[in-house]
Amino acid sequence: MRALVLAAGRGTGLYPFTETRPKAMLPIAGEMLLENALKKLRAAGVTDVVMVVGHCHQRIIDYFSHGAVHGVTIQYVKQENPTDIRDAARRARDFFQPGEIFLLVYADVLTSGNIYRHVIQTFGSFNEPVAAICHTPQAQNFGTVYLDANMRINRLVEKPSEREMGNYVLAGVFVMPFELFDFLEDHEMDSSLNAIIGSSGLRAAIWEEPWLDAQRPWDLLEGNQMMMRSWTEAHVSGTVQLRGAVQFRGPVTIEPDVVIESGASIFGPCFIGRGSFIGNGVLVRPYTSIGADCTIGFGVELKNCTLFDRVRVGRLSYIGDSVIGEDAFVGSGTMTVNHNLERAEIQLSLKEGIVNSGLDKLGSFVGDGAQVGASNTLAAGAVIAPGDIVPTHHTYPRGEN
């Protein structure tokens, strides 16, 4: 069975990180969403992929090329001006044959287990179209699925009212007939799926393991925790250099060519990417993900945070409940405040305006290439745009800061 992978989405709600990359290229627990999807597709026996790309599509093409490194073959379809799922899927029509059954995958969905294998097995048992469904605490953000007594889907509601809100939502993985493309010519995706229900029927594959469709930047932290909770063993490359006494505890994953200086404490679950440098006395606390080629200075504390590739953090800084973008620089002595004294829910300034996170503990979100000077204190929920410069905070001689 071949797969149609939709990876064109921008994910505007995940500002500032999707300004400079597709949503599917966001890293969680040391692996990009799309990389995670391709690995699981290969494990499920799917090796032939048609992929729709759009926003910042060259990043995907440059990284995955034609898929050989990941054990698959990838053909690309470009959606030059990404609009919606319907348009993305329609563009791939000519890559499939009438009568063909294919796997339809939303590339930005994350699961701890292999949801693709589960859906394919369900199709094998019933030989009819299948949609993965799951429970989620944020059901109001997704369409509602209604089931009959035989676990077949009898109705989908894309934007349910509060009265219509159900227990299940679509999980972003389907086995579909070629006829889906015919329905998409005249209907939106939800109406087309309802048409499939009316013609050939649609079987539900209930996914009971953790599932995440990241909608906001703090969801990347939730994704880290979701994936790392399943880790039970430490994986430390034989090329890691320990330059003195280093304390390890819990399931830590450390890739090749990492250097860790004396006095560092690494508490898992956590991830440290290839070629990174961890300075003397650094404390890496659970649910931290450090990308490749990062530099973490003396005495830094990292807690429940994600650092993309090539981040530099100066000495004696604290990064907590935060996400730091690729090639960003955080100067020495920088503190990310992660709560308000009144314990109020933290609000962020995003593209669409002020957004309430619903959380009372949340740090900062620093875009790709941003620079934060030394001795800054970043307020809870601070958002720094890609490439922005926050000047060093100094008190003598007295200046604007």
Secondary structure, DSSP 8 states (H G I E B T S, - for coil): -EEEEEE----GGGTTGGGSS-GGG-EETTEEHHHHHHHHHHHTT--EEEEEE-TTHHHHHHHHTTSGGGTSEEEEEE-SS---HHHHHHTTGGGS-TT-EEEEEETTEEESS-HHHHHHHHHHHH-S-EEEEE--TTGGGS-EEEE-TTSBEEEEESS--GGG--SEEEEEEEEEETHHHHHHTTS-HHHHHHHHHHHT--EEEEE-S-EEE--STTHHHHHHHHHHTT--S-EE-TT-EEES--EEESSEEE-TT-EEETT-EEESSEEE-TT-EE-TT-EE-TTEEE-TT-EE-TT-EEES-EE-TT-EE-TT-EEES-EE-TT-EE-TT-EE--S-TT----EEEETTEEEE-S-S----EE-TT-EE-TT-EE-TT-EE-TT-EE-----SS----
